[in-house]
């Protein structure tokens, strides 16, 4: 068998493996959606029982509003449950190319995917969303507008804040994982700092209320997340260098006459 044929078979095998893992992810996402439907109503009741939602009488402007509510909450539940599984499938896909200690180290990150996602949702829901809603309410009052909200309008407003923030909270873990599999390193992250800051500021301005104070309050945590991610990457990178040096010394001791 020629080398080109072997390379083609290797590519086909990788594509087949990737497709199989994507199918697993889709299956888990669908199962999460089904389970999320059972949690949708209690989550919805909790959201509308807390301020500022508890001060409004929400209207339904479409027969599909109820279905849309179930879908939104079910998707949020499904995504929170599926993200760790996605990380595991990514780990399983790249693990054959990792060393034994790298496989063990990266596998430990997976449970924290769920923890950080929930932390991001809580930060967005309890801190960012009330601030954003208060700003928009003040603007409406200054313009003399009567506030009459549809339930889908309020939930869309809420989810547009909660979901991006929850995903952004995964940044430290993603960077740690990519550093552990040697795709990223702190040197590269520091070189990318200007572009990363620009992107994070753009995201912060997009999801926060359109005033300077709110932009600052949202952007600063995102920048701190990035810098924290760089620190974690540096810690992992130093350990990698130390292990590589120890491996080289061990190899040289066992093969003193080998050509470097």
N, C-alpha and C positions, 0 to 999 in steps of 0.2 A: 504493500500500500504506500503510495507516494505521500510526501510531507504535506502537499497541498490538500490531498484528500483527508488526511488526519486532521488538519486545521479546520476544514469544512465540517467534519463530523463533530469536532469539539464545539464549534460555534452553534451547530444545530442542537447539540446536547444542552448547551447553556440556555438557548432560547426556549427549548422544551421545558427545562427546569424552571425558568422564570415564569413561563406561562402557567405551569402547574401551581406555583406559589401564588400567583395573582388570582387564580381560581379559588384557592383556599381563602384568600383575603376577602374576595367577593362573597363567598359562602358565609364566612363569619360576620361580615357586615349585614347580610340579609337576616341572619339569625339574631343579630343585635337589634335590627329594626323591629323584628317581631317581638322581642322582649321589651324593647323601648315603648311599644304601644301600651303595655300594661303599666308602665311608669309615667306615661305622658300626663294622665289626668291628675295624679297627686302632685307632680311637679308644677303643672299649670295652676292648680289651686294654691300652691305655696307662693308662686310668683305674684299672682293677683291679690294675695292677702297681705303683701308687704308694701310699704311706701316706695314710690309714689303711686303705685297701681291701685292701692286700696282707697284712694281718694277720688277715683274716677269710675264712672259707669261706662264700660266699654260696649260698643255697638258692633253688630255683625252686618257687614255690607254685601255679603255674598253667601250663597248656600254652601260654598266650599270652605268657609272660614273654619268651621269645626274640624274638618278633615285636615286642613292646613296646620292647625294647632297640633294635632296628633303627630303629623309628619315632622314638624320642626323639633318637637321634644324627642320623638323616637330617633331621629337622625342624630341628635346631640348625644343621647345615651349610647347609640350604636357606635358612634365615632370614638367616644371615650373608652369603650370596651375594645374596639378594633385596633386602635393605635398601638397598644403593646403587642398585639398579634402581628401587626405590620412590621414592627421593629424586630420581632422574633424571626419572621420570614426573611427579612433582609439579612439578619445575622446568619441564618441557616444557609442562605444563598452564597454569602461571601466567606463563611467559616472554613471551607476546605482550603482556602488560600491563606489562612491565618495560622500562626503558631499556637501550640497548645495553651500557653499562658494567656495569649491574646484572646483566644476563644472563651476562656473562663472569665477574663476581665470584662469583655464586651457583653457577655450574657448577663452579668450582674446589673447592667443598666436598664434592662427591659422593664422590671417592675416600677421603676421611677417614671416611666412614660405616663402612666396613669396618674401618679401623684402630682406631677407637674401640670398635667392637663387640668386636673381639678383645681389646683392652686391658681392657675391662670383664669379659670372661669370665676372663681371666688373673688379674685382681685378685680376683674372686670365688672362683676355683678354688684358687689358691695361697695366699691370705691368709684370706678369709672362711670358706670351707668347712672347712679344718682346725680353725680356732678353734671353729666351731659344732659340729663333730662331737666335738671333745674335751670340750666342755661337756656335751653330751648323754651321752657315755660316762661322765663323772664322776658325773653324776646317777644313771645306771643302776647303777653300781658301789656308790654309797652306799645305794641301795635293795636291793642284793643280787640284782639281776636278771641273768640269764644272757643275754648278747648273742648272739642268733641272728637274723640279718637275711636277708630275702629280697632278691634282687638288685634287684627293682623298687622296694622300699622305699628302698634306698640311692640309686639313681639318681634317684628322685623327690625325695628330700631334697636331692641335689646340684643337680638342675636348678632346683628352686625357689629356690635361692640364685644360681646362675650366670646364668640368663636375665634376671631383673629387674635385676641389677646391670649386665649387658651393655647392656641397653636404657637404663638411667639414664646410662650413660657417653656416650650420644648427646646429652645435654642441651645442652652447649655448642654443638654443631654445629647443633642444631635452632634454638636461640635466635639464633645468627649468621644462619642462613638466613632466619628470620622477620624479623629486623631489616633484612636486606638488601632484602627485598621490602616493607619499611615496614609490616608488621603489628605488630611490637613495637619498642620503643625503651627505652633504659636508664632513662628517667624512669618509664615504666610498670612496668618490672621492679622498680625500687626501691620503688614504691608497693605492689607485690604481695609484697614481701619477707616480711612476717609470715605471709601465707598459704602462701607457698612453703616457708618454714622448717617450718611446721606439717606440710605434706604430706610433706616430706623426712624429718622426724623420724618421722612415722607409718610411712613406707615402711621406714626404717632399723630401727625397732623390730620391724616385721612380719617382716623377712627375717633378722634377727640372732638369736642365742641369747637366751633370756629372762634376761639379767643386765645390770646397769648398765654394766659395763666394755665388754662387747661392743656394746651399743647405742651407746655413745659412739664406739667405734672405727669403726663403720659409718656413723653419722650425720655425723660430722665431715667425711669425704671428700665426702659428698653435698652438704653445705652449701658446702664449698670449691668444688665443681663449679659450684654456682649462682653464687657470687660471681665465679668465673672467667668464667662465661658473661656476667655483667653487665659485666665489664671488656671482654670482646670486643665486646659490643653497643655499649658506649660508643665504642670505637675506630671501629667501622663507622659509627655515628651521626654522629660528628664529621666523618668523610670525606663523608658524605651532605650535611651542612649546608654544608661548604666547597664541594662541587660545585654545590649549589643556589644559593649566593651568587654563585659565578663565573658560572653560567648567567644569573642575574638581571642582573648587571652587563653581561654581553655583550649581553643583550636590550635593556637600556636604552641601551647605546651604539649599537646598530643602529636603535633606534626612539626617538629622544630626545623626540619629541612625542606618544608614545602615552600614553593615560590609564591610570594605575595603578589 
